[in-house]
Amino acid sequence: MSTVNTATIIHIDETLTDDQLENVERQLSDASGVIAACVHKKARHLMVVDYDPNFVSSGSLLHTLQDQGLHAELIGGI
């Protein structure tokens, strides 16, 4: 089966430190089906997640953040 790339934006309500952001990016990037997760330095509340929807859903990505105690919302796909 080939990889299908889809990207979504997740808004994180909390203001996180650099270390916290790196941890969140790493945890999402390590999840099955996730290709990359990153936050831009000038838009620290917005995380772009590139993933394969055949293996993981955007809702499950959101729940991964919420399970860490973060308040976050799906903004939509790119």
Stockholm file with secondary structure:
# STOCKHOLM 1.0

chainA/1-78         MSTVNTATIIHIDETLTDDQLENVERQLSDASGVIAACVHKKARHLMVVDYDPNFVSSGSLLHTLQDQGLHAELIGGI
#=GR chainA/1-78 SS CCCCCEEEEEEECSCCCHHHHHHHHHHHHTSTTEEEEEEETTEEEEEEEEECTTTCCHHHHHHHHHTTTCCEEEEEEC
#=GC SS_cons        CCCCCEEEEEEECSCCCHHHHHHHHHHHHTSTTEEEEEEETTEEEEEEEEECTTTCCHHHHHHHHHTTTCCEEEEEEC
//
